[in-house]
Amino acid sequence: MPENLRNLRRKREIVGEIQQITRAMKLVSAAKLKRTLTWRDATQAYFSEVEAALALVLANAGPGFTHPLLIERPVERIGLLLVAGDKGLCGAFNANVVGAAREFIGRQRARVQTMTVGTRTAEMARRARLSVTREFPAINERQRGADVQEMARHLFGVWQAGSYDAVHICHAQFISRMRNTPVVERVLPTRLPQVMIDPRPVIFEPDAARLVDAILPQYVIARLFQALLSSAASEHSARLMAMSAATDNAQEMLTQLTRQINRARQAQVTRELLDVVSGADALQV
Amino acid sequence: MPEGFRVRILTPMGEVLDTTARYVRAPAPDGLFGIMAGHAPMVAELTIGAIDVTDPAGARRLFAATRGVVRVTGREALVLVDAAEEADAIDIERARRALERARHRLAATAGAGVNISRAQLALARALNRLRVAERAQL
């Protein structure tokens, strides 16, 4: 029986250590979530202004104006940018996004090739037997956006080369700290923003058509930023919830183990007491 | 006191500037141009260069910016660029290293076609940041 007591104490120690780790991860995720949401809001402001400028410029680009990033053609090949995380320990977050991508691919008649964002995403996509043509790391603040620009350059490159007739992006949409849902959106050819336009005359320098050239890529890049940051925020909140649940579960285990230990210790004391008492009884007889 | 107007510089990384200015000078592909209060509504293309913001008191702030556009409305001038950095926030050592890397890449990829314009752009960005940082130190 003392053997059992020692095992229980050791188990409680280990559970306690695990709980320290999950609690730390929970705190880290909370901090990262906060930073990511601040960044997302900043990007949102940029996106809205770029969208408004694009609408204004397009409305003045003249009838029949078109741009390589806007041309719709029969869709035979689709490029899918699959965005999830670099790491696990975030519940079903990665699996949900990859699941949504598989469902999307299953519904298409066109051939779909994927480009992944996030190391974990790439592993899961390969395991799901998706055809992966390019792997990107998840968005990182330290890169100051250079990673997203790189991704955009790649997308524009394959678009220009005519490798795909449409490019979609599959990512988790951040709804609240408790909820996110995977969505699939088309990025190329770009759908035009529906924005109210100020009818007053505007000077265009050099001209509206050239300006579309300058703003349209910015608009697509801003949408990439939004999708990637929405995914990052969802990942952090998913990890926050997973680690919070793990910490609670560890707490419950600790309570139970403590109870078991107390019971075992009490049983041992009782047994020893019984030994002493029965020994004394034997002597008296 | 001369009239001021609102100036904002927005990038995907966040807002770099939100202030009141008397005069803003920005680089267009065919030369510098200036914006003062009461400017007609305009959208103009910007190229890699320095954005020079003078506040109503006459103090100047300098920003190294990449390509983008500026939109002038009745109320404000809105600069939308891929990236912008205030001159005194530029890490000169980092900018030098970026310049070296860009030079290196340009030399290495000479003749490789597609990558050249990319390397040239990186070179122009690095040079711009260095120039702006050095101008601010004068």
Boltz contact constraints between the chains, C-beta under 6 A:
constraints:
  - contact:
      token1: [A, 42]
      token2: [B, 14]
      max_distance: 6.0
  - contact:
      token1: [A, 43]
      token2: [B, 12]
      max_distance: 6.0
  - contact:
      token1: [A, 46]
      token2: [B, 10]
      max_distance: 6.0
  - contact:
      token1: [A, 46]
      token2: [B, 12]
      max_distance: 6.0
  - contact:
      token1: [A, 49]
      token2: [B, 10]
      max_distance: 6.0
  - contact:
      token1: [A, 49]
      token2: [B, 78]
      max_distance: 6.0
  - contact:
      token1: [A, 49]
      token2: [B, 80]
      max_distance: 6.0
  - contact:
      token1: [A, 50]
      token2: [B, 80]
      max_distance: 6.0
  - contact:
      token1: [A, 53]
      token2: [B, 71]
      max_distance: 6.0
  - contact:
      token1: [A, 57]
      token2: [B, 43]
      max_distance: 6.0
  - contact:
      token1: [A, 144]
      token2: [B, 13]
      max_distance: 6.0
  - contact:
      token1: [A, 145]
      token2: [B, 12]
      max_distance: 6.0
  - contact:
      token1: [A, 145]
      token2: [B, 13]
      max_distance: 6.0
  - contact:
      token1: [A, 200]
      token2: [B, 41]
      max_distance: 6.0
  - contact:
      token1: [A, 202]
      token2: [B, 41]
      max_distance: 6.0
  - contact:
      token1: [A, 203]
      token2: [B, 40]
      max_distance: 6.0
  - contact:
      token1: [A, 203]
      token2: [B, 42]
      max_distance: 6.0
  - contact:
      token1: [A, 204]
      token2: [B, 43]
      max_distance: 6.0
  - contact:
      token1: [A, 205]
      token2: [B, 44]
      max_distance: 6.0
  - contact:
      token1: [A, 211]
      token2: [B, 43]
      max_distance: 6.0
  - contact:
      token1: [A, 211]
      token2: [B, 45]
      max_distance: 6.0
  - contact:
      token1: [A, 214]
      token2: [B, 45]
      max_distance: 6.0
  - contact:
      token1: [A, 214]
      token2: [B, 69]
      max_distance: 6.0
  - contact:
      token1: [A, 215]
      token2: [B, 69]
      max_distance: 6.0
  - contact:
      token1: [A, 222]
      token2: [B, 12]
      max_distance: 6.0
  - contact:
      token1: [A, 225]
      token2: [B, 12]
      max_distance: 6.0
